[in-house]
Amino acid sequence: MRPVLKNPMPSPTVRRDSGEQLAPAASSRRGPGTAGTPPPRRPGRLDIEQFIVFNQQLLALIRAGMPIPQSLELLSRNVRNKALAAHISAVRDDVRMGVPLSDAFSRRGAFPPIYVTSLLAGEQSGALDSVLERYVTYERMALAIRKKLLVSLIYPAVLIVLVAVLVVFLVTYVVPEFSQLYETMDASLPASTRWLVAFGQASRDHAMALAAGLAALAGSCAWALRRRTARVALERATLRTPMIGHLWIRYQVAQLARLLSTLLTGGIPLVRALETAGESMGSGLLRSTLASVRNSVREGQPLAGSLRGTGVFPALAVEMVRVGESTGSLPQMLNSVAEFFDEEVQTKTAALLNLVEPAIMVCMGVFVAFVLISLYLPIFSLAGQF
C-alpha cells in the first residue's frame, strides 16, 4: 500500500497544451502570499552527486510517511554542500507557504528540467515516491557512464601532456645548448640540424610571445564556444569526423533515449517529454533537432518518422523506436536503445584508445629520434675527421 504524502500544499493548476500534454501553467501557479515576490537569488551551482544523495534520502523519508515540509527541513540541515543546502532551504520555505513542490524547485532555476517535470508528474499522479525512484536510477546510471568514459580518457590525456612537456624541454633547452656548442666548433651542419637549431633558438627567444599567442588563441576559442552558433557548428564538424563522430552521436542518443524513457515511464506525455529532453541535453545541435522533432510529433507525425527526417539519428535507433511505437512499448524500447548504444560507445572507445596510446608513443619516439640524430650527427662527423 502506497504511503500517503502528508503535504498540505494544494494540487498544481494545469492546462492543456496542444490537446495532448499537461503543462504547468505560467506564473499563476504561485502559492498564497507569494504573489509579486521575485524569485530568490541563486546561491550556487548544483552538485549532481550530492543531489542524488539528497533525493535518495528524500525518497526514504517519504516512504517512511514523513510529510514533505518536515523531510525538507531535516535534509536541509544535513546536506554538506552549502549551495545545495541553500536551495533546499528555499524550497522548504516555499512548500511551507503552500507552493507545490515542483514549483518550489522550478523557482530556484538550478535543478534539471527532467527533475522538475518528473515532480510535476508525481504530484499529478500521486506517485511521487515512484517518480523519485526512477529519477535517482536515471541519474545514477548516467553518472556512472560519464565517469567510466572520463576514467578511460585519463591515461591518454596524461600521456599527451607528458609528450608536450618533453617536446618543449627539448626544443627550448636542449637544442639551444647544442647550438652554442656548434658555434664554438665552427662545424658544417646538416640541413636537419640547421632547421632544428633555428627552430629551437626562435622558440627560446620568442617564448613569451608564443605563450601569449597560445593564450589569446585559447581565449578566443573559449569566447567563440559561448555562442550557440559556434557550438552547433563545432558539433556538426564533430559529427562528420570519422570514428569520433560515430561515437559522439551514439553517446548523445543513448543519453536522450534514457531521458525520454524515464519521462515516459513517469507518465509525461510525449510532446512534453521531448520538450524537457531538449532543455536537458547539453548538445546545442540535439536541442535544435529535438525542437523540430517535437513540432512534427505535435502535428501528428510518428516519433520514428520525425527522428528519421532530421538525418542526425542512427538508423538502428530510429528502427527500434518505430518498433516500440508499433508495439506500444516505446519506454522499454528507448531504454533498450540507451543500453545498446552505451555498451557500443564504451566498447569502441576502449578500442579507439588502444590505438591512440601506441600512436602517441610512436610519434613521441620518432620525434625524439629525429632530435637526437640531428643533434649528434655533426659531432659524429667531426669525430670521423680525427
Steps between C-alpha positions, in 0.01 A plus 500: 500500500643840395564740789294813516699817438414735784572814311255785552586659166216539250487304178678680216292685249550356154392581151461305179770555241432409137219269603740243637740592774458633847730797555544720803317825474703817497552733792149429634637194675628697797411412851298726726684803623766478228342708229736761370793358695810476279685168482776470758861546404670184375775423754717269291541219251337163565721204596331210323653229722382675816163551335467127434575428865242760605231336286581156636453633851183688405359182344571303817331763720192520276459123499536505879193727511669828595329810355692685230559828692648312796708284264643809333567659839693195616700462178586869469689477830693189395606592144875563501510700175426862595350595163265202499406561865405859413283377213327240719437756775334734248289212365397410855386858566294507179336164576406620849322795337293262289702503176493164316824308527570508125447878494726548801786317327431674168526845660861435600609471137784262592334160473485284184183541292444124511486518879242779512287332232519165680389660826203656322401161361536345844279768655233450236501119527551477877806277442774738607709224658504294178595806296787582735622141485507504119681834498767378743551187288534710185753742651708223656526312170582817302763603756658154501532503121655848496751396765599188304565708190700760692711235672579338165624838370730578793802296384504634141461855632792458744708345222432793267595751771827316570583491130431873470725574800776286352477675164513844661800399711693365203422792272548787745790368713689208350513623141625856582772351722625293209482800268750684725730200479481497120583872486827441688587204276439693177368178349304450180153391609261271313171650380294324768731631772491857367119493489474356851749749645323795334162380626627446854673837514190680370283318754725607786535860381125546446369276778293776661345607171423137416338443841297819463387394154391158626314661792327743262404213271359299792307803625359567154387139467338510844320824414380362165371179659273706725301585190234247414569515126870424554421204725252358250753543219764320705258217577414463132871482420544241775211301357677482161833396654579130436466275806466793743173615342370143512570477873377852577154461346448158660593637841254789456224269374553266796460792742190621316340154485550440873363846578188449286446153644511637854253778419256280309506234770416773751184587305625810316333541155731458202498864386576625850768231539669617179489859622656409835760280331597788272551727801709234675735409215843661509534495122370806315467294182279243675293775662420664165438161343260398778310826455418403140418143610264634767319718245457204265363278779264776611365511143423128515813347348639181659814538709706262286417687181577833661838373619580357159416829330773684689778291348689511830391189688645156417277275289507224763367734770223621267400143415488398866282802578267404213463151642435641846229730366330224302496260797405757763823448694684822415646565851641147519640521147662837573666348803630218277636761258684671786649174628606386150668828407663541842664160462604578143651835601698348786627210286603715203650770722721240666602366157575851372711583805691176454602638160560858614742415780752309279465772234598765757799293609612446140474872419694587813768244414535627144535861618755416768698290251496788250624745765778270620621412151493864389694614809763229509558458126743799477693367799536160336616669177767699685616192687552320169739773385753425774 
